[in-house]
Structure formats: C-alpha cells, structure tokens
Amino acid sequence: MPLVAHTALPTFELLKQQGKEILEVDQASSQNLPELHIGFLNLMPNSAFKATERQFLYLVGSSNQNIHYYIHPFSITGVNRDEQIQAYIDTYYTSLDTVKASGLDALIITGTNPANSSLELEPFWEPLGEVIDWATENVTSLMCSCLAVHAIVKHMHNIERQPLQKKRWGVYSHEITPLKHPLLKNVNSPFDVPHSRNNDISAQQLQAAGFKILVESAESGVHMAVSSDLFRMIYLQGHPEYDKISLLKEYKREVNRYFENARETYPASPENYFNPDIDDIIQLYRDAVIMARESGNSLPALPEVEIEPLLDNTWRKTGESIFDNWLSLVYQLTNNDRRLPFKTGINPEDPLQIK
C-alpha cells in the first residue's frame, strides 16, 4: 500500500513519477487504514544521500500490506555534509528528539563510508550510539544496512569487523539457511544481492554473540542475520536497495579516483555484474582512460548510455518481498502502539507464528 506524503520531501514526487502510489494526508485519512511510522536514519555520504533515500523509500512503498506508511527521515551529527545536502537535511529532515517524542514502529539505518580504521574514531560514533540505545528500548524492529550492521554489533557486543583482503564488490548468489523465518516467506533460494564493502563480520562472529544467520553466500559471506530474539535487529551486509546502475556509478567514481591519482591501479570491474557485451565496452574504455592519464589528456566519458540498457536488476524483487514480510511482521507485533517498549517476538519453536 502507498506511502503517505505527510511532508514536502521531494522523493515522494520522484517515486510518484516511477509509478508508486503516493497519498496526500487527507486522502490517507479518508481511507481509514492502519498506519506504520518508520524512521529513516540516513548516514550515507553526500554523493549517494538522496539516491539512498529514494531507494529505501521505494522498497517500503512496494509493500502489498493494507497499511499506510509514514516515513520520518532524520540524520545525526558527525557525518560530513556539503552545503547543498545540509540545506536539504535542514529543510526536509526531522530531528532525533522529535522522533523520540512521537515514537516509531520501525527504523531503517543506512550504511556510510567510514574515514577511520576504527568505528569508535568516527565523529558519528557517539550520536549513532544514542540512536541505537534508544531504538533498542522503544522501537519494534531495526533494519540495519552495511556499516550500520558493523557499528551496532560493535556498540552492543564489542565485535570487531575484519578488513577484507580486497573489496567485496559485485552481485553474488545467496542461499537461505535451514532456519525458517517469516522474513523469507515466499522468497526463492538462491537469489542475488549486491555487496560493496571493505570489511566483514563473519557468520562465526555473529553466531558467537547469539545471532541467527538467515542468508549467506560462499562468495560474499553473511548477507542477512537476526538478533537472538529473531526479529528485533535485522542485519543486511548486502544492498537489496541498490538500483541497477548503483554499482556502475561506484565503478565510475573509482575510475575517477584512479585518474586523479587517488588510487594507484585501475579498478577491477564489480564481480558478476557486467555481462560479456559490457565487458567489451569496459575494456575499450579502460584502454582509453589509461592512455589519457599517461598522456595528460582529459578523462574520457564513461559510455553509460551504451552500458545501462545492458544491465539487469536481478535482486530487486527479492528485496521487495523481504521488506514486505518485514513490514507485515512489524505491524503484527506493534498493535499500532509504538510508544510501548518492545515486549513480543518470534516464537523460535515455530517461527512462522507470532507470539
């Protein structure tokens, strides 16, 4: 069911243009349907800030539940913002204090690009810890993405993420583990998920702290895990929210870094992402970039117009299904009273039933 445009957030109009049903507040009120209030803590860097907002709201707006969704985006201090993004936050985002006062049914926390080897050295570490501490006492379920997973596991369990020998970057096939869980209802295994990260928390680390592994890959490790109560914390190391061009945009940024001498070597392609036809285009482009760099010429333009039609989003439908299942469970567990501390959970003896 639709998102409710209860603020002037521009993403509502963008999603409407993509075919999503967006209701005004008076339209939603006239339908007399139940509602969920979902916080969205956007930690992403400036270059991906608005795109990530749109991607996650798209997944929420794809839900088939007879529920109206109110999204409450907010940010925290300690994340470097340029003037344009800070103005956007000041105009369209709310504050943590306002979120605390009004309450939430669920919370989505994005990843970000860390600047330090230790998360505890990040300027956002303490503000993020405040959000985590409040949410674990007052929000039914948290959906945490990528670095947010690493930060929460460190904050709550003192588990250190481990640096990877090389960046885990591409689209990988994943299997559902034997543990049945309603988050994966009607999801077929195997399925694809993009990853893009330099660090990892392993299945062994998570299991030692009581987490349950729901989805993993021989190539990319754990994608999805849940806290010991099977629902309060949902961890995604992959990126089901990505558009089909998200990894292409990252590839372009890495090529720019190479050309500007911010990295020594030309970047490898994201794994399992480009098909043979794209590989041919990329090889010609790679040769042109290296030649231009060596000769002091300007950076050739990446032929995105040629590449984009050849890309395929093989992960979107699965991501939509998982978010739909999540939102259904959140509603069953909250009884629409988000001001009460979390008291319920998934029955581990029969995880398809809510107790």
SVG drawing of the C-alpha trace seen along z (x, -y; Angstrom):
<svg xmlns="http://www.w3.org/2000/svg" viewBox="-13 -25 65 52">
<polyline fill="none" stroke="black" stroke-width="0.4" points="0.0,0.0 1.1,-3.6 3.4,-5.9 1.9,-9.0 3.4,-12.3 3.0,-13.9 5.9,-16.3 7.2,-18.1 10.1,-15.6 10.9,-15.7 11.4,-12.0 7.7,-11.5 7.2,-13.2 10.1,-11.2 8.6,-7.9 5.2,-9.0 6.9,-9.6 8.3,-6.0 4.7,-4.7 4.5,-4.4 1.2,-5.3 1.7,-8.3 -1.1,-9.7 -1.6,-13.1 -2.5,-13.2 -6.2,-13.9 -6.5,-11.1 -4.9,-8.7 -7.2,-9.9 -10.3,-9.2 -9.3,-5.5 -9.2,-4.7 -6.4,-2.1 -3.9,-1.2 -0.6,-3.0 3.1,-2.4 5.6,-5.1 9.1,-4.3 12.2,-6.2 14.9,-6.5 18.4,-7.4 20.3,-8.4 24.1,-8.2 25.1,-8.0 27.8,-10.4 26.7,-13.4 27.1,-11.8 24.7,-9.0 22.5,-10.7 19.4,-11.4 19.6,-8.2 19.8,-6.0 16.8,-7.8 14.8,-7.1 15.9,-3.5 14.8,-2.6 11.5,-4.5 10.9,-2.6 11.2,0.7 8.9,-0.4 6.4,-1.7 6.4,1.6 4.8,3.4 1.5,5.2 0.1,4.8 -3.1,2.8 -1.2,0.3 -0.3,-3.4 3.4,-4.1 4.7,-7.4 8.4,-7.8 10.3,-10.0 13.8,-10.8 16.4,-12.1 20.2,-12.4 22.8,-12.9 25.8,-15.0 29.3,-13.7 28.7,-13.0 30.5,-15.4 27.9,-17.3 28.4,-19.8 26.3,-22.9 23.7,-21.5 23.0,-18.3 23.0,-20.1 20.4,-22.5 18.3,-19.5 18.5,-18.0 17.6,-21.3 14.5,-21.6 13.1,-18.1 14.5,-16.0 13.4,-15.9 15.5,-15.6 16.1,-12.6 14.4,-14.5 11.2,-14.8 11.4,-11.1 11.8,-10.2 8.9,-12.3 6.5,-10.9 7.7,-7.3 8.4,-4.9 7.2,-1.4 10.3,-0.6 13.7,-2.1 15.9,-1.8 19.6,-2.7 21.8,-3.1 25.5,-2.5 28.1,-5.2 31.7,-5.4 34.0,-5.3 37.0,-7.6 38.9,-5.7 40.1,-2.2 38.2,-2.0 34.5,-2.9 35.0,-4.3 37.1,-7.1 34.3,-8.2 32.7,-11.6 29.3,-10.0 30.1,-7.2 28.5,-8.6 25.4,-10.1 24.8,-6.8 25.2,-5.0 22.5,-7.3 20.1,-6.3 20.9,-2.6 20.4,-2.7 17.0,-4.5 15.8,-2.3 16.5,1.0 14.2,0.0 11.5,-1.8 11.3,-0.5 9.8,2.8 12.4,3.7 15.5,2.2 16.6,2.9 20.3,2.1 22.4,1.8 26.1,2.5 28.2,0.2 25.2,-0.2 25.4,3.5 29.1,3.3 28.5,0.3 25.6,1.9 27.4,5.2 30.5,3.3 28.4,1.0 26.2,3.7 28.5,6.8 32.1,5.4 32.5,7.5 35.1,6.0 34.6,6.1 37.5,7.6 39.2,5.9 38.9,7.9 41.9,8.7 40.1,7.0 36.9,5.1 33.8,7.3 32.2,5.6 29.6,7.0 26.5,9.2 26.6,12.6 24.3,15.6 23.0,16.4 21.2,19.3 18.6,19.3 19.8,21.3 17.7,24.1 16.3,21.8 12.8,21.0 11.9,17.4 8.8,15.3 11.1,12.6 11.8,15.0 8.3,16.2 7.7,16.8 11.4,16.0 13.1,18.4 16.6,19.6 19.2,18.9 18.8,15.2 21.2,12.3 22.3,9.5 24.8,6.7 27.6,6.1 30.1,3.2 32.3,3.1 35.9,3.4 35.1,5.0 33.2,8.1 31.5,9.6 31.6,13.4 29.0,16.0 31.2,17.3 31.4,13.9 27.7,13.3 26.8,16.8 29.1,16.5 27.1,13.4 23.8,15.3 22.8,14.1 20.9,16.3 22.1,16.5 19.3,16.4 21.0,15.8 24.6,16.3 26.9,16.9 30.0,18.9 31.5,15.9 30.3,12.9 29.6,14.3 26.6,13.4 24.0,11.2 21.2,11.4 21.1,12.2 18.8,11.5 19.3,11.0 18.7,13.8 15.1,12.9 14.8,13.5 13.3,10.1 14.4,7.0 17.6,6.4 17.8,7.4 21.2,7.1 21.9,6.7 25.5,6.7 24.4,6.5 22.4,3.9 19.0,5.0 18.0,1.3 20.5,0.7 19.3,-0.4 20.7,1.5 23.1,-1.4 24.4,-1.8 27.5,0.4 28.1,-1.3 28.1,-4.7 30.6,-3.3 32.8,-2.0 32.7,-5.4 33.8,-7.0 36.7,-4.5 37.8,-5.3 37.8,-9.0 39.9,-8.3 42.4,-6.4 42.6,-9.2 43.1,-11.8 45.9,-9.6 43.8,-8.9 44.4,-5.2 47.4,-3.5 45.7,-0.9 42.8,-0.9 39.8,0.6 38.6,4.1 35.0,4.5 32.4,5.4 32.1,9.2 29.2,10.9 27.7,7.6 28.8,6.8 27.9,9.3 30.2,10.1 28.9,7.3 29.5,4.7 33.0,6.2 33.9,5.4 32.8,1.8 34.6,1.5 37.9,2.9 37.9,0.2 37.1,-2.4 39.8,-1.2 42.4,-1.4 41.2,-5.0 41.4,-6.1 44.9,-4.7 46.1,-6.3 44.6,-9.7 46.2,-9.5 49.6,-8.7 49.4,-11.4 48.0,-14.1 44.7,-14.4 41.3,-14.8 39.3,-11.9 37.1,-10.2 33.4,-10.0 32.2,-6.6 29.7,-5.4 26.8,-4.9 24.2,-5.4 25.5,-2.2 26.0,-0.2 22.8,-0.9 20.4,0.9 22.6,4.0 22.4,4.1 19.8,6.2 18.5,5.8 18.3,9.4 17.8,8.6 15.0,6.0 12.0,8.4 13.6,10.4 14.4,7.2 10.8,6.1 9.5,9.4 11.7,9.3 10.7,5.7 7.0,6.6 7.4,9.5 9.3,7.3 6.6,4.6 3.8,7.2 5.6,8.6 6.2,5.1 2.5,4.3 1.5,7.6 3.9,7.0 3.3,3.4 -0.5,3.5 -0.1,-0.1 1.1,-1.3 4.7,-2.4 5.1,-4.2 5.2,-0.9 8.6,0.9 9.1,4.0 7.6,7.0 7.0,9.6 8.9,11.7 9.1,14.6 8.4,18.0 11.6,19.9 9.8,23.2 7.5,22.2 9.0,19.0 6.0,18.6 3.9,17.7 3.9,14.5 3.6,14.9"/>
</svg>
